Amino acid sequence: MEKINTRKRIMEGIVVSDKMEKTLVVQIEKRIRHSTYHKFVKRVSKFKVHDPEAKAKTGDKVRIIESRPYSKEKRFRLLEVVK
């Protein structure tokens, strides 16, 4: 594993698409508490991730890290495949 700068965001999510070249779509799910009803609600975010070696496939759990802009929408890169 490489040295990691702690100021960058590191997140875990599931790959939902690997159809593009060198790009994955990773879905991050988080639970937040509703301000009025105080019930926990799921929120989902999707990020495009740079994966030059095509290591991850659809359904894999991966760890991603914030990085320089690779394209208009890609702001993260693949750190490792967890499972």
Secondary structure, 3 states (H helix, E strand, C coil): CCCCCCCCCEEEEEEEECCCCCEEEEEEEEEEECCCCCCEEEEEEEEEEECCCCCCCCCCEEEEEECCCCCCCCCEEEEEECC
